[in-house]
Amino acid sequence: MQTYSVLVADDEPLALSLVEKYVKQIPFLQLIGSHSNALSVLEQLEEEWVDILILDIQMPNLSGMQLAQQLAGQGHKIIFTTAFEQYAIQGYKVNAVDYLLKPFAFEELLSAAQKAKQQLQAVTVVQEDYLILKSDYKLQQIALDDILYIEGLKDYVRIHRRSTDKSLLSLLSMKSLQARLPRHRFMRVHRSYIVNLDKISTIERGQLIFGKQHIPVSDKYKEAFQGFIDRRSV
């Protein structure tokens, strides 16, 4: 069963504990973080990808709503929890999956989690040797072996393939796609590029060459990429 990573945040300890308990009872969810404020959420998101965020709206310094606005377009699925009805319209403006009024039952969170799961499945799924994602208003199945490299374009990714000059454009963040691709086959080498490691044939002056496209390896990713080169040369 495919599982989806979850991070929860609430400044009320009892409410936070209850959401944690509910999440742990849902088989397709994996709780990887729990926070009492939104700033801590941001710190964790800088280090790793999270599929679903369950956020209390009213938190000190940075509210759950403000956090969602900052994360807009990145691909996280957000479920809001709050004791106040007046935030519902704002919640839908940031494309929240659901809006749960406290106190809510386990069944309500389960229903919201199932909605988030369905949306995540529609965005991108890696099954065996294939990537399935939405492009041009339909689901496309792409063989991983056919992918040369992936280019990030703000809220979109462009997938360049070996079999055709026609690329595929999908509304998806680089972070969310990177989290789903097998790490032994794909590596991020630049904020705007993920490459298929099996398709690298030429490296020239710190750049990876795919036909006419020269992809730089940025300082942030040089150490990891050099590790790959060292392992391959052994």
C-alpha positions as CSV (number, residue, x, y, z in Angstrom):
1,M,0.0,0.0,0.0
2,Q,1.3,3.4,-0.9
3,T,1.5,5.7,2.1
4,Y,1.5,9.5,2.3
5,S,3.6,11.6,4.6
6,V,1.7,13.8,7.1
7,L,2.7,16.8,9.2
8,V,0.4,18.2,11.9
9,A,0.5,21.6,13.6
10,D,-1.6,23.0,16.5
11,D,-0.7,25.2,19.4
12,E,-3.2,23.5,21.7
13,P,-1.4,20.4,23.1
14,L,-4.7,18.4,23.6
15,A,-5.9,19.1,20.1
16,L,-2.4,18.2,18.7
17,S,-2.4,14.9,20.5
18,L,-5.8,14.0,19.3
19,V,-4.9,14.7,15.6
20,E,-1.7,12.6,16.0
21,K,-3.8,9.8,17.4
22,Y,-6.3,9.9,14.5
23,V,-3.5,10.1,11.9
24,K,-1.8,7.0,13.3
25,Q,-5.0,5.0,12.9
26,I,-5.2,5.7,9.2
27,P,-3.3,2.9,7.3
28,F,-2.3,5.0,4.3
29,L,-0.9,7.9,6.3
30,Q,2.6,8.2,7.9
31,L,3.1,10.8,10.6
32,I,6.5,12.4,10.2
33,G,6.2,15.6,12.1
34,S,4.2,17.3,14.8
35,H,4.6,21.0,15.7
36,S,3.1,23.6,18.0
37,N,3.7,26.5,15.6
38,A,3.9,27.2,11.8
39,L,7.5,28.4,11.8
40,S,8.6,24.9,12.9
41,V,6.6,23.5,10.1
42,L,8.5,25.7,7.6
43,E,11.8,24.5,9.0
44,Q,10.9,20.9,8.5
45,L,9.6,21.5,5.0
46,E,13.0,23.0,4.0
47,E,14.5,19.6,4.8
48,E,12.0,17.1,3.4
49,W,8.9,16.8,1.3
50,V,5.5,16.3,3.0
51,D,2.4,15.2,1.2
52,I,-0.3,16.3,3.6
53,L,-0.3,19.2,6.1
54,I,-3.0,19.2,8.8
55,L,-2.9,22.8,10.2
56,D,-4.7,24.6,12.9
57,I,-5.6,28.1,11.5
58,Q,-5.0,30.1,14.6
59,M,-1.4,29.8,15.8
60,P,1.0,32.4,17.2
61,N,3.4,34.5,15.0
62,L,2.4,32.8,11.7
63,S,-1.1,31.4,11.3
64,G,-2.0,28.2,9.5
65,M,-3.7,30.3,6.8
66,Q,-0.6,32.5,6.3
67,L,1.5,29.4,6.1
68,A,-0.8,27.9,3.4
69,Q,-0.5,31.1,1.4
70,Q,3.3,30.9,1.5
71,L,3.2,27.3,0.3
72,A,0.7,27.9,-2.5
73,G,1.6,26.1,-5.7
74,Q,4.1,23.7,-4.1
75,G,1.8,20.7,-4.2
76,H,1.1,20.0,-0.5
77,K,-2.4,19.0,0.3
78,I,-3.7,21.0,3.2
79,I,-6.4,20.2,5.7
80,F,-7.4,23.0,8.1
81,T,-8.7,22.5,11.6
82,T,-10.3,25.4,13.6
83,A,-12.9,26.3,16.1
84,F,-14.2,29.2,14.0
85,E,-16.4,29.0,10.9
86,Q,-15.5,32.4,9.5
87,Y,-12.2,31.1,7.9
88,A,-13.9,28.6,5.6
89,I,-14.0,30.9,2.6
90,Q,-10.3,31.8,3.0
91,G,-9.6,28.1,3.2
92,Y,-11.1,27.4,-0.2
93,K,-9.2,30.4,-1.6
94,V,-5.9,28.5,-0.9
95,N,-7.3,25.3,-2.4
96,A,-7.6,23.5,1.0
97,V,-8.6,19.9,0.7
98,D,-11.0,20.2,3.6
99,Y,-11.9,22.4,6.6
100,L,-12.7,20.6,9.9
101,L,-14.5,22.4,12.7
102,K,-13.3,21.5,16.2
103,P,-14.2,19.3,17.9
104,F,-14.3,16.8,15.0
105,A,-14.6,13.0,15.0
106,F,-12.1,10.5,13.6
107,E,-14.5,9.8,10.7
108,E,-14.3,13.4,9.6
109,L,-10.5,13.4,9.4
110,L,-10.5,10.1,7.7
111,S,-12.9,11.5,5.0
112,A,-10.6,14.5,4.5
113,A,-7.5,12.3,4.3
114,Q,-9.2,10.2,1.6
115,K,-9.9,13.3,-0.4
116,A,-6.2,14.3,-0.1
117,K,-5.2,10.8,-1.1
118,Q,-7.3,11.0,-4.2
119,Q,-5.9,14.3,-5.2
120,L,-2.3,13.1,-4.7
121,Q,-2.9,10.0,-6.8
122,A,-4.2,12.2,-9.6
123,V,-1.1,14.4,-9.5
124,T,1.6,11.8,-9.8
125,V,2.2,8.1,-9.0
126,V,5.3,6.0,-9.5
127,Q,4.3,2.4,-10.2
128,E,7.1,-0.1,-10.9
129,D,8.9,1.5,-13.8
130,Y,6.3,4.1,-14.8
131,L,5.4,7.6,-13.8
132,I,1.7,8.5,-14.0
133,L,0.8,12.2,-13.9
134,K,-1.6,14.8,-15.3
135,S,-0.6,16.6,-18.4
136,D,-2.8,18.3,-21.0
137,Y,-5.9,17.5,-19.0
138,K,-5.4,13.8,-19.0
139,L,-3.4,11.2,-17.2
140,Q,-0.1,10.2,-18.9
141,Q,2.0,7.1,-18.3
142,I,5.7,7.6,-18.9
143,A,8.4,5.0,-18.6
144,L,11.0,6.1,-16.2
145,D,13.7,4.8,-18.6
146,D,12.3,7.2,-21.2
147,I,12.9,10.3,-19.0
148,L,16.1,12.2,-19.7
149,Y,15.7,15.1,-17.3
150,I,13.0,17.2,-15.6
151,E,12.9,21.0,-15.7
152,G,11.3,23.1,-13.1
153,L,9.2,26.1,-14.3
154,K,7.8,27.8,-11.2
155,D,4.6,25.9,-10.5
156,Y,5.1,23.4,-13.3
157,V,7.5,20.8,-14.4
158,R,8.5,19.9,-17.9
159,I,9.5,16.3,-18.6
160,H,12.0,15.8,-21.4
161,R,12.1,12.3,-23.0
162,R,14.4,10.2,-25.0
163,S,11.8,8.8,-27.4
164,T,10.4,12.2,-28.6
165,D,11.3,15.8,-28.9
166,K,7.9,16.7,-27.5
167,S,8.1,17.4,-23.7
168,L,5.2,17.0,-21.2
169,L,4.1,19.9,-19.0
170,S,2.4,19.2,-15.6
171,L,1.2,21.4,-12.8
172,L,3.5,20.0,-10.1
173,S,6.3,21.1,-7.9
174,M,9.9,19.9,-8.2
175,K,9.9,19.0,-4.5
176,S,6.9,16.7,-4.7
177,L,8.1,15.0,-7.9
178,Q,11.6,14.5,-6.5
179,A,10.1,12.9,-3.4
180,R,8.4,10.2,-5.5
181,L,11.1,9.3,-8.0
182,P,13.5,6.5,-7.0
183,R,16.6,8.1,-5.6
184,H,19.0,5.5,-7.1
185,R,17.8,6.5,-10.6
186,F,17.1,10.3,-10.3
187,M,19.0,13.1,-8.7
188,R,18.4,16.8,-8.3
189,V,21.5,18.7,-9.6
190,H,20.1,22.2,-9.7
191,R,17.0,24.0,-8.3
192,S,15.5,23.8,-11.8
193,Y,16.7,20.3,-12.9
194,I,16.3,16.6,-11.9
195,V,18.3,14.2,-14.1
196,N,18.0,10.5,-14.9
197,L,21.4,9.2,-13.7
198,D,21.3,6.3,-16.2
199,K,21.1,8.8,-19.1
200,I,24.2,10.8,-18.3
201,S,26.8,10.2,-21.0
202,T,28.8,13.4,-21.1
203,I,30.0,15.7,-18.3
204,E,31.9,18.8,-19.5
205,R,33.2,21.7,-17.3
206,G,30.7,20.9,-14.5
207,Q,27.8,20.6,-16.8
208,L,25.7,17.6,-17.9
209,I,25.0,17.4,-21.6
210,F,21.8,16.0,-23.0
211,G,21.9,16.7,-26.7
212,K,21.8,20.5,-27.1
213,Q,20.8,21.0,-23.5
214,H,23.6,21.8,-21.0
215,I,22.5,21.4,-17.4
216,P,24.6,22.9,-14.6
217,V,25.4,21.2,-11.3
218,S,24.9,23.9,-8.7
219,D,27.0,24.3,-5.6
220,K,24.2,23.0,-3.4
221,Y,24.1,19.6,-5.1
222,K,27.8,19.2,-6.1
223,E,28.8,17.1,-3.1
224,A,25.9,14.6,-3.7
225,F,26.6,14.4,-7.4
226,Q,30.3,13.9,-6.9
227,G,29.4,11.0,-4.6
228,F,27.4,9.4,-7.4
229,I,30.4,9.9,-9.8
230,D,32.8,8.3,-7.3
231,R,30.5,5.3,-6.8
232,R,30.1,4.7,-10.5
233,S,33.8,4.9,-11.2
234,V,34.6,2.2,-8.6
